[in-house]
Amino acid sequence: MKLLGISGSIRKESYNTRILHAAAKCLPEGVTMSFSDCADLPLYNNDLDQDIKPESVERLLRSIKDSDGLLIATPEYNYSIPGVLKNAIDWASRPGYKSVLAGKPAAIVSASKSVVGGARVQLHLRDVFSSTLTPVVPSPPFLVPLVQEKFNQQGELVDADTMRRLDRYMQDLVKWVGRMNDR
C-alpha cells in the first residue's frame, strides 16, 4: 500500500509536516508514504488547466493517482484551510467528478499551537472533500493541540500520548484504506 502525505504548510519548520513524518514511522510493514510539496504549485488558473499542465501540477496529480490513500496534515488559518492546501485541492479536483481525488480515501490530521488543535480546519476540509467525492476516514478528528510542546529541539515527536494516538490512527487508517480499495 502506498500513502501520500500532503502538508497544508510550506513553512520550513512546520509542525504539520513533522506530524506527517512521524506518521510515516507508524506504518506497518508493506505500507509506504511519500510526500508532496505544494510550495511550487501555481495559483489555480483555468487558462493553465489544459491537456498539458505545469510540471508541478502534473507531479501532484501523478502522486495522488499513484497512491492508495492520502494523509493531509494541516494547520488552521483564520478558522479555515490554508491557501496553499486549497490551491492544491483546486488543481487536483479537475475535471469535476472524474478527478484523481474522486474516490481517493483521505484522512486529516491537524496540529496547532492553540488548545483547539485545528478542529475548524478539519470541518472545512471535510466539506471541500465532499465536493470532490473524496471519502474521509470516518473517525473522530485527530487533533494535536499545543503542538509546540510535543516536539524536541531536533523536530522529533516526543509526546508519548500523541505518539500512541498517532500510531493507532495510522493502523486504523491503513485498514480503512485497504477496505476502501477492495471495493
N, C-alpha and C positions, 0 to 999 in steps of 0.2 A: 504494500500500500504506500502511496506517495501523497503526502500532505504538502500544502503550500502555505507558508506563513506570510501574512501581509501586515505591515505596521502602518498605523494611521499617523505616525510621527516620522518626520525626517530629521529630527534633532540628533546630533551625533551621540549623545549620552542618553538617549530615550529609554525611559523605564519600560515602555510598552515593547520596544524592540528587545530589550533584555528579557522580558517575560516570554517572548516568542522563543528565544534561545534556551531559556530554562525549560520551556515546554518540550522542546525537541529532545532534551535529555531524559524526558519521562517516557518516551515512546518505547513500546515493546519491540522485540526483535522482529525484523522483517518490515518495519514501518520506518520510513524516512521523511524528513521535512526539508524542503528547500525554501528559500526566502526571496521575496520580490521587493525590490526597492521602487517606490513610486516617485522619487525625487525628480527624475528626469522626464516624466510624462508631460507633454504639452497640455495646456488647458484644453478641455474638450471643445472642439470646433467642428461642426458638421462639414465644413469645407475640407477638413483634413481627413474626415472619416469616409475614405474611398476604398476601392479594392486594394490599393497599396497605401498602407498607413505608416506613420512614423515608426522607425525601428523600435523605439522604447515601448510603443503601444503593442506592436507585433510580439515583442518579447513577453509582455504581460499577458496577452491573450494566449500565447503558446503555453506559458507556465500554468495558467488556470486550466486550460484544456487538458494538459498532460497530468494534472493532479486528480486524485480521487476525492479530495475534500480540502476545504480552506479553514485556516485558523486566523482570524482577524484580531489583532491586539491594538487597541486604540485609546488615546486619551479623549477627554471630553473638552471641546472648545465652545464656550458660550452656550452651554447646555445641549450641544449637538455634535455633529460629525465634523472632524477637521476637513478643511478644503481639499488637502492632498488625497485623502481617502475617498471623499465623494467624487473627486475628479477621476480617480482610478475606476471606481464603480461605474461612472458615466461612460467611460471608454469601453469597459468590459460588458456593459449591458446592451450593446448594439450587435446585431439587429434585435429589436424587441421581440420577446417570446422565443427567440431562437439563439440567444447569445450563449457564450461559454459559461455564464452564470446560471442559466436556466437548468434547474435540476441538480446543480452542484451543491452537495452538502457543505454547510458552513457552521462555524462556531465563533463566538465573540467573547473575548476577554478584555477587560479594561482596567487600567491602573491609573491612579490619580493621587496627588498629594493631599487631596481633601478627604474628609471622612465619608463622602458619598461614593467614592471609588469609581465614578464614571457611569453610574446607573442610568442617567438620562441619555447618554450617547447610545447605550445598548438598545433602548426603546426606539430611538430614531433609526438606528441601523436595521433593526428588525423590520420596521415599516418599509424602509427602502428595499430591503431584500425581498419583501413580499411582492413588490412591483417588478422585480427581476426574476421572479419564480425560483428564488434561491432558498431551499429549505434550511432553517436554522435549528440546530440541535435543541430538542425540547427538554431543557433543563433550566433550573434557576440561573440567573446571571452569575457569571464568575467575575467578581469584583475584587480589586486589590486596593483598598483604601490606605491612606498614609504610606504610599509606596516608598517614599524616601527612607523609611525606617526598615525596609525589608531587604535591602542590598548592602553588601560591604563596599569598601573603598575600591575593590577590584571589579565591581559591577556584577558580582555573583549573588544570586538569590540565596539568602541565608536564613530567612524566617521559616522556622520549622512548620508552622501551621499553614503558611502559604504554599510551601513545597508539598506538603501532604495533600492539600486540596487540589493543587495543580496536577499532581501525579494521578489522583483519582479522576479528575476531569478529563485528562488525556486518555486514560484507559477506557473510560466511558465513551469518549468521542470516537476513538478507533473502532470500538464495537458498533456504534451507531452508523458511522460512515460505511463500515462493512455491510451492515444490513441494508442501508440505502442503495448501495451499489449492486447488491444482489437482486434487487427488484427487477 
